[in-house]
Amino acid sequence: MEKCYSEHGDLLKKCYANFNEKFMEVVPDACLYYIDEPGLEDSIKRALFRNEIISLYKILIEL
């Protein structure tokens, strides 16, 4: 599991483990689409990122 560098990250892991698990499954990869995906136009990167975050939001509000 990724190390947290803030009090909030540790709180998420401790008190909201399900939320943290789902969050950490999606957000790092979504950020990689947005930042590192070579050869894609910025608009496509943004769309991929947005789709991942929207899908995650729908999952998280159900927890």
Buried (B, 14 or more C-beta within 10 A) or exposed (E): EEEBEEEEBEEBBEEBEEBBEBBBEBBEEBEBBBEEEEEBEEEEBEBBBEEBBEEBEEBBEEE
